[in-house]
Every structure is written in C-alpha cells, then in structure tokens.
Amino acid sequence: MRPTRTWTAAVCLLALGVAGIASAKDTAQLIGLSKPNLKGPYPTAELYGILDEAKKEGFTVIVQDAGGYSNIDRQLDQISNLVVKGVKAILIDPNDPAAMTGVAMQARAAGVFLVGAGVNVIARGVEPDAAVSSSHCNIGRELAAGAKKLLPSGGKIGILAGPAGSFWATERLRCFKDDIAGSGLRIVAEIASEQDAATSLTRANEILQRNPDLDLIYGADDVYGVGAARAARSSGRCGKIKVIFAVLGDEAEEMMRAGCADFVVAQQSVLIGRTEVRTVRDLIKGIKPDPKVINVPLVDVTPANLDSVDKSTLQPPKGWRP
C-alpha cells in the first residue's frame, strides 16, 4: 500500500534535506533515519519497511540521505541536525564508523537512542543501543558457498567490491575471501566503486574485457550484481559467466529469469526495516532487546526456487516509491 499524499510529500522533502518542524506533542514520536545512500533496491525496500511500520506505530520519520558514500561530512551534519530536532531515536547506517564517533556521542549525551540500520556497528568506541541487520559476514560466506557450488572445480573470479571503505561491503568480501581460500577459486580482478547502476555496469564491462576467460563475477549487492548480469548479457555470455550477489530487487529477479544471474543471497530488507522501528518502539518503552544485535535470516535464491520464495519480506509492493 502506498503512503498517503501528505506522508509521501513529507518524506520526499525531508529526504532532500528540507527541515521538518514538529510540534511539542509530536516530538515524542519523532525518529530519524540516516543513510549514506537511498538509491537502489535494498535501501528502497528497507525504507518501505520503516515507513510502513512507523505509520502503524504512530511515529513520524525524518529521512536523511547523504547522497553517496563519499559524502561523509554531509551525513555527520545530518545526524547532528537530527539530534537538534529532538528525535527520540536515530536509525543509522554509517558511511564510515570511524568518522561517526563525535556525532554518536552528541546523540548519546542528548539521550537519543542509537540503532544500527542494516549494520551492527555505528561508530568507533560507541556501542549502539541496538542493531538490526543480516550478518554481512554470513552474506559473504553464503556467496562463497554459492560460488563453490557453481564452480566445483575452481575458476577465475572478478569482484565488484562495493563502495570503498563501507563497512557492509568490506565485511562481506572479507568473509567471502576467507571461505574460498584453498578451494581452487581465484580472484583475478577487484574493483571498488560508488553504489550506482551505470558505474557498476561500466566496471563490470571493464573486468570482462580485461579477463576474457573469467568464470564468475561477485557483486557486493544487486546494484553491482545487476550491472554484472547486464554486462554478461550484452557480451552474449549469460550462463557461461556465473553471476552471484546479495539482495533480490526487481531487476535482479529479471536478470535471474533471463538466465544471467545464478545465485543471490537475499536479505529480508522489508523485514529489517520493520524490525528497526519495532526495536525503537521497545527502547522508548524501556524494553532492551536481547540480544542487542538482531540478525534477520538470509534467503538463498536460485533459478530453481525463485518462484517459490516469499518476497513480501524482501521487496516493497510493485511500483512503490516514497
């Protein structure tokens, strides 16, 4: 179900950085969301879960998008502004946890609850009050398991590593590399880049051109994986080059149906967003989550089970936009 017109307009304005003004009675139900980037299937699905659940719980959400992983200072300013606005809690997906310490301490001093949004760490030296995520290390391990099943005799791998320095991408790739060690799978190319569809397609094409005998491409998420799948399709190599990645958005599903994507570790992105809001609700009521880090299970998706997977926790309703 789409948000009402008033809700949609408010969210769009706030996502663009326009200040939202809440009355004193509204402030008790005001929470913030800070993301490095709201482009792409994962953050869109997570945002749907957040907004839909917040509406049910009576929260107003100030949505802040830093506009890219390179805009660290912008995210810091946005988090500081959320504290000044008097939010009760901030859902934070940090661009760089090492840079977040100052604003995290500012929020903590103001009595603002800090909840990791899709990650289990928000700032160096500052523990979150809670975190909701899928284990990014487990995503890497699942991708490694998928790669070994697809290439049991080993092969050459190209890596679309994700945004440089981002916690989630670095953790996934670290655990992927650990789990393919000694398996006969060999990484011959690795590129980090901004989380952008056009850029991912360009980088995937570069890897394929420089490595004509490549056997598999790893994508940090489906922005990168779809780029790899499209590159494989444009070169006539769907099925010949295996493509694996995390997150099952609409375009990822399309690529899998076309035979150009072979294995996806799907995060339950909508459920993650809903759980983040429920966790904030409990914290405000004085209920502390146990465990503090809530790991939402992963779903492995292949062409064989694509039609049987329950997608209601993975994707927003078709055509939904904030």
C-alpha positions as CSV (number, residue, x, y, z in Angstrom):
1,M,0.0,0.0,0.0
2,R,1.4,3.4,-0.9
3,P,1.7,6.1,1.7
4,T,-0.8,8.9,1.7
5,R,-0.1,12.0,-0.3
6,T,0.7,14.0,2.8
7,W,3.1,11.4,4.1
8,T,4.8,11.0,0.7
9,A,5.4,14.7,0.3
10,A,6.8,15.0,3.8
11,V,9.2,12.1,3.3
12,C,10.4,13.5,-0.1
13,L,11.1,16.9,1.4
14,L,13.0,15.5,4.3
15,A,15.0,13.2,2.1
16,L,16.1,16.2,0.2
17,G,17.3,17.8,3.5
18,V,14.4,20.3,4.0
19,A,13.9,20.8,7.7
20,G,10.8,19.3,9.2
21,I,9.1,21.1,12.1
22,A,7.3,19.1,14.7
23,S,5.1,20.4,17.5
24,A,5.9,19.6,21.1
25,K,3.4,16.8,21.3
26,D,4.7,15.3,18.0
27,T,8.3,15.3,19.2
28,A,7.7,12.3,21.5
29,Q,7.0,10.2,18.4
30,L,9.8,11.7,16.2
31,I,12.6,9.4,15.0
32,G,15.3,9.9,12.4
33,L,16.9,7.8,9.7
34,S,20.4,8.5,8.4
35,K,21.6,6.6,5.3
36,P,24.7,7.3,3.1
37,N,22.6,6.5,0.0
38,L,18.9,5.8,-0.5
39,K,19.3,4.7,-4.2
40,G,19.0,1.1,-5.0
41,P,16.7,-1.9,-4.3
42,Y,18.0,-2.6,-0.7
43,P,17.5,0.9,0.8
44,T,14.2,1.3,-1.0
45,A,12.9,-1.9,0.4
46,E,14.3,-1.1,3.9
47,L,12.7,2.3,3.7
48,Y,9.3,0.9,2.8
49,G,9.5,-1.4,5.9
50,I,10.5,1.6,8.1
51,L,7.8,3.9,6.8
52,D,5.0,1.4,6.7
53,E,5.8,0.1,10.2
54,A,6.3,3.7,11.6
55,K,2.8,4.6,10.3
56,K,1.3,1.7,12.2
57,E,3.2,2.6,15.4
58,G,2.4,6.3,15.2
59,F,6.0,7.5,14.5
60,T,7.0,10.4,12.2
61,V,10.3,9.7,10.4
62,I,12.8,12.3,9.3
63,V,14.6,10.7,6.4
64,Q,18.1,11.9,5.7
65,D,20.1,10.7,2.6
66,A,23.7,11.9,2.4
67,G,23.6,11.3,-1.4
68,G,26.5,8.9,-1.7
69,Y,29.3,7.1,0.2
70,S,31.8,9.9,-0.5
71,N,29.7,12.4,1.4
72,I,30.8,11.7,4.9
73,D,30.6,15.3,6.2
74,R,27.1,15.6,4.9
75,Q,26.0,12.5,6.9
76,L,27.7,13.9,10.0
77,D,25.8,17.2,9.6
78,Q,22.5,15.4,9.1
79,I,22.9,13.3,12.2
80,S,23.8,16.3,14.2
81,N,20.7,18.1,12.9
82,L,18.5,15.2,13.8
83,V,19.7,15.5,17.4
84,V,19.0,19.2,17.4
85,K,15.5,18.5,16.1
86,G,14.8,16.4,19.3
87,V,14.3,13.0,17.8
88,K,13.9,10.1,20.3
89,A,16.0,7.7,18.2
90,I,18.1,7.6,15.1
91,L,18.4,4.6,12.8
92,I,22.0,4.9,11.5
93,D,23.7,3.2,8.5
94,P,27.1,4.8,8.9
95,N,29.2,5.7,5.9
96,D,32.3,5.3,8.0
97,P,32.0,4.2,11.6
98,A,35.4,5.7,12.4
99,A,34.0,9.2,11.4
100,M,30.8,8.8,13.4
101,T,32.2,8.9,17.0
102,G,31.6,12.6,17.6
103,V,28.0,12.8,16.4
104,A,27.2,9.5,18.1
105,M,28.5,10.9,21.4
106,Q,26.4,14.1,20.8
107,A,23.3,11.9,20.3
108,R,24.1,9.8,23.4
109,A,24.6,12.9,25.5
110,A,21.2,14.1,24.4
111,G,19.5,10.9,25.4
112,V,18.8,9.8,21.8
113,F,18.7,6.1,21.2
114,L,21.1,4.8,18.5
115,V,20.1,1.8,16.4
116,G,22.2,0.3,13.7
117,A,20.1,0.2,10.5
118,G,21.2,-2.7,8.4
119,V,24.6,-2.8,10.2
120,N,25.7,-3.9,13.7
121,V,28.2,-1.1,14.2
122,I,27.6,2.7,14.0
123,A,30.6,4.4,15.5
124,R,34.1,3.6,16.8
125,G,34.0,3.4,20.5
126,V,30.2,4.0,20.8
127,E,28.0,0.9,21.3
128,P,24.6,1.2,19.7
129,D,21.6,0.6,21.9
130,A,20.5,-2.0,19.4
131,A,21.1,-3.0,15.8
132,V,19.1,-4.8,13.2
133,S,20.9,-6.4,10.3
134,S,21.7,-9.5,8.4
135,S,25.2,-10.7,9.2
136,H,27.3,-9.2,6.5
137,C,30.0,-11.8,7.2
138,N,27.4,-14.5,6.7
139,I,26.4,-12.9,3.4
140,G,30.0,-13.3,2.2
141,R,30.1,-16.9,3.4
142,E,26.8,-17.7,1.7
143,L,28.2,-16.2,-1.5
144,A,31.3,-18.2,-1.2
145,A,29.2,-21.4,-0.8
146,G,27.2,-20.5,-3.9
147,A,30.4,-19.8,-5.9
148,K,31.9,-23.2,-4.9
149,K,28.6,-25.0,-5.9
150,L,28.6,-23.2,-9.3
151,L,32.3,-23.8,-9.9
152,P,33.2,-27.1,-8.0
153,S,36.4,-27.4,-10.0
154,G,37.5,-23.9,-9.3
155,G,37.8,-20.9,-11.6
156,K,38.6,-17.2,-12.1
157,I,36.6,-14.6,-10.3
158,G,36.1,-10.9,-10.9
159,I,35.0,-8.8,-7.9
160,L,32.7,-5.7,-7.9
161,A,33.6,-4.9,-4.3
162,G,31.1,-2.2,-3.4
163,P,31.8,1.3,-2.1
164,A,35.3,1.8,-1.0
165,G,35.6,1.6,2.8
166,S,32.0,0.9,3.5
167,F,31.6,-1.5,6.5
168,W,29.0,-3.8,4.9
169,A,30.8,-4.3,1.6
170,T,34.2,-4.8,3.3
171,E,32.8,-7.3,5.7
172,R,31.1,-9.3,3.0
173,L,34.2,-9.5,0.9
174,R,36.5,-10.3,3.8
175,C,34.4,-13.4,4.7
176,F,33.9,-14.4,1.1
177,K,37.7,-14.4,0.6
178,D,38.2,-16.4,3.8
179,D,35.8,-19.1,2.7
180,I,37.1,-19.6,-0.8
181,A,40.7,-19.9,0.3
182,G,42.1,-23.2,-0.9
183,S,39.1,-24.0,-3.0
184,G,40.6,-23.5,-6.4
185,L,38.6,-20.3,-6.9
186,R,41.0,-17.4,-7.7
187,I,40.3,-13.7,-7.7
188,V,41.9,-12.1,-10.8
189,A,40.2,-8.7,-10.7
190,E,38.8,-6.5,-8.0
191,I,37.2,-3.0,-8.3
192,A,35.5,-0.8,-5.7
193,S,33.2,1.9,-6.9
194,E,30.3,4.2,-6.0
195,Q,26.9,2.4,-5.5
196,D,25.5,3.5,-8.9
197,A,23.9,1.3,-11.6
198,A,25.6,2.9,-14.6
199,T,29.0,2.9,-12.8
200,S,28.6,-0.8,-11.9
201,L,27.8,-1.7,-15.5
202,T,30.9,0.1,-16.7
203,R,33.1,-1.6,-14.2
204,A,31.7,-5.0,-15.0
205,N,32.4,-4.4,-18.7
206,E,35.9,-3.4,-17.9
207,I,36.5,-6.6,-15.9
208,L,35.1,-8.8,-18.7
209,Q,37.2,-7.0,-21.4
210,R,40.4,-7.4,-19.4
211,N,39.6,-11.0,-18.4
212,P,38.0,-12.8,-21.3
213,D,38.4,-16.2,-19.6
214,L,36.6,-15.1,-16.4
215,D,34.3,-17.8,-14.9
216,L,32.3,-15.8,-12.3
217,I,31.6,-12.2,-11.1
218,Y,30.8,-11.4,-7.5
219,G,28.7,-8.3,-6.8
220,A,28.6,-6.8,-3.3
221,D,24.8,-6.2,-3.7
222,D,22.3,-6.1,-6.6
223,V,23.4,-2.7,-7.8
224,Y,26.7,-4.3,-8.6
225,G,25.3,-7.7,-9.4
226,V,22.7,-6.4,-11.9
227,G,25.5,-4.5,-13.6
228,A,27.5,-7.7,-13.9
229,A,24.5,-9.6,-15.2
230,R,23.8,-6.9,-17.8
231,A,27.4,-6.9,-18.9
232,A,27.3,-10.7,-19.3
233,R,24.1,-10.4,-21.4
234,S,25.5,-7.6,-23.6
235,S,28.5,-9.8,-24.3
236,G,26.4,-12.9,-25.0
237,R,27.9,-14.7,-22.1
238,C,24.9,-15.3,-19.8
239,G,25.2,-18.8,-18.3
240,K,28.9,-19.0,-19.4
241,I,29.9,-16.5,-16.8
242,K,28.3,-17.1,-13.4
243,V,27.0,-14.1,-11.6
244,I,26.4,-14.0,-7.8
245,F,25.5,-11.2,-5.5
246,A,23.4,-10.1,-2.5
247,V,19.8,-8.6,-2.4
248,L,16.9,-9.6,-4.6
249,G,15.3,-6.5,-6.2
250,D,13.0,-6.4,-9.2
251,E,15.9,-6.0,-11.7
252,A,17.9,-8.8,-10.0
253,E,14.8,-11.1,-10.4
254,E,14.5,-10.1,-14.0
255,M,18.2,-11.0,-14.7
256,M,17.8,-14.3,-13.0
257,R,14.7,-15.1,-15.1
258,A,16.8,-14.2,-18.2
259,G,19.5,-16.7,-17.2
260,C,22.1,-14.0,-16.5
261,A,22.1,-14.2,-12.6
262,D,22.8,-17.6,-11.0
263,F,22.8,-17.2,-7.2
264,V,21.5,-14.4,-4.9
265,V,21.8,-14.1,-1.1
266,A,18.6,-12.2,-0.4
267,Q,18.3,-10.0,2.6
268,Q,14.8,-9.6,4.1
269,S,15.1,-5.9,3.6
270,V,11.5,-5.0,4.3
271,L,11.6,-7.1,7.5
272,I,14.8,-5.4,8.5
273,G,13.1,-2.0,8.2
274,R,10.0,-3.1,10.2
275,T,12.2,-4.7,12.9
276,E,14.2,-1.4,13.2
277,V,11.0,0.5,14.0
278,R,9.7,-2.1,16.4
279,T,13.1,-2.0,18.2
280,V,12.9,1.7,18.6
281,R,9.3,1.3,20.0
282,D,10.6,-1.1,22.6
283,L,13.6,1.0,23.5
284,I,11.3,4.0,24.1
285,K,9.2,1.8,26.3
286,G,12.2,0.8,28.3
287,I,12.5,-2.7,26.8
288,K,16.0,-3.6,25.8
289,P,16.5,-6.1,23.0
290,D,18.2,-9.4,23.9
291,P,20.4,-10.0,22.0
292,K,21.3,-6.4,21.3
293,V,22.1,-7.2,17.7
294,I,19.1,-8.7,15.9
295,N,20.2,-10.8,12.9
296,V,17.5,-11.2,10.3
297,P,17.9,-14.5,8.4
298,L,19.1,-14.7,4.9
299,V,17.4,-16.4,2.0
300,D,19.4,-18.1,-0.8
301,V,17.7,-17.7,-4.2
302,T,18.4,-19.6,-7.4
303,P,16.5,-20.0,-10.6
304,A,15.2,-23.3,-9.2
305,N,13.4,-21.7,-6.2
306,L,12.8,-18.1,-7.5
307,D,9.0,-18.6,-7.9
308,S,8.5,-20.3,-4.5
309,V,10.3,-17.7,-2.3
310,D,8.1,-15.4,-0.2
311,K,9.1,-12.0,-1.5
312,S,6.9,-9.9,0.9
313,T,9.8,-9.6,3.4
314,L,12.3,-9.0,0.6
315,Q,10.7,-6.4,-1.7
316,P,8.2,-3.5,-1.3
317,P,5.0,-3.7,-3.3
318,K,5.4,-3.4,-7.0
319,G,5.8,0.2,-8.1
320,W,6.1,1.6,-4.5
321,R,8.1,4.7,-4.2
322,P,8.5,7.1,-1.2
